[in-house]
Amino acid sequence: MVASFANESEAVDAANNTTYGLGSAVFTNDLKRAHRVAAEIEAGMVWINSTQDCDPRIPFGGMFELNVCTRRDRHR
């Protein structure tokens, strides 16, 4: 899904309203905003201004129903 939002809160709410929480991407010209929004998104992986550009050997899992790997918050 690709969508634009009126504000950051609306974008984060939409991103977190999912069953699986596998991956998400934030596209913006404002890098500080991108990092702020990405930190609030609950997903296995959050990309900034790109999608799926990671080494396939990296462990990957979702945050909710499809949490097949280690949760992200255990590594913070």
C-alpha positions as CSV (number, residue, x, y, z in Angstrom):
1,M,0.0,0.0,0.0
2,V,1.3,3.5,-0.9
3,A,-0.4,6.4,0.7
4,S,0.2,10.0,1.8
5,F,-0.9,11.4,5.2
6,A,-1.8,14.7,6.7
7,N,0.5,14.3,9.7
8,E,2.9,11.9,11.3
9,S,0.4,10.5,13.8
10,E,-2.0,9.5,11.0
11,A,0.9,7.7,9.2
12,V,2.0,5.8,12.3
13,D,-1.5,4.8,13.1
14,A,-2.1,3.4,9.6
15,A,1.3,1.6,9.6
16,N,0.6,0.0,13.0
17,N,-2.9,-1.1,12.1
18,T,-1.9,-4.4,10.6
19,T,-2.2,-8.0,11.3
20,Y,1.4,-9.0,10.5
21,G,3.8,-6.1,10.9
22,L,6.4,-7.5,8.5
23,G,7.9,-4.4,6.9
24,S,7.2,-0.8,6.3
25,A,8.8,2.1,4.4
26,V,8.9,5.8,5.0
27,F,9.5,8.2,2.1
28,T,10.2,11.8,2.8
29,N,12.7,14.6,2.0
30,D,13.1,15.3,5.7
31,L,15.5,12.7,7.2
32,K,14.9,13.7,10.8
33,R,11.2,13.2,10.3
34,A,11.8,9.8,8.6
35,H,13.8,8.5,11.6
36,R,11.2,9.9,14.1
37,V,8.3,8.2,12.2
38,A,10.3,5.0,11.7
39,A,11.0,4.7,15.4
40,E,7.2,4.7,16.1
41,I,6.3,2.0,13.5
42,E,5.9,-1.5,14.8
43,A,7.3,-3.7,12.0
44,G,9.9,-6.3,11.6
45,M,11.9,-4.0,9.4
46,V,11.4,-0.3,8.5
47,W,13.1,1.2,5.5
48,I,13.7,4.9,4.8
49,N,13.4,6.1,1.2
50,S,13.8,2.6,-0.1
51,T,12.3,-0.9,0.3
52,Q,13.7,-4.4,0.8
53,D,17.4,-3.4,0.4
54,C,18.9,-5.7,3.0
55,D,21.1,-8.7,3.0
56,P,18.9,-11.9,2.9
57,R,21.0,-13.4,5.7
58,I,19.6,-10.9,8.2
59,P,17.0,-12.4,10.6
60,F,13.6,-11.1,9.7
61,G,10.2,-11.5,11.3
62,G,7.0,-9.6,12.0
63,M,5.7,-7.9,15.1
64,F,2.3,-9.4,15.6
65,E,0.6,-12.5,14.2
66,L,3.6,-13.5,12.1
67,N,6.4,-13.0,14.6
68,V,8.7,-15.8,13.3
69,C,12.0,-14.4,14.5
70,T,13.4,-12.5,17.4
71,R,11.4,-9.3,18.3
72,R,13.1,-6.1,17.3
73,D,12.7,-4.6,20.8
74,R,15.0,-7.2,22.3
75,H,17.9,-5.8,20.4
76,R,17.4,-2.1,21.3
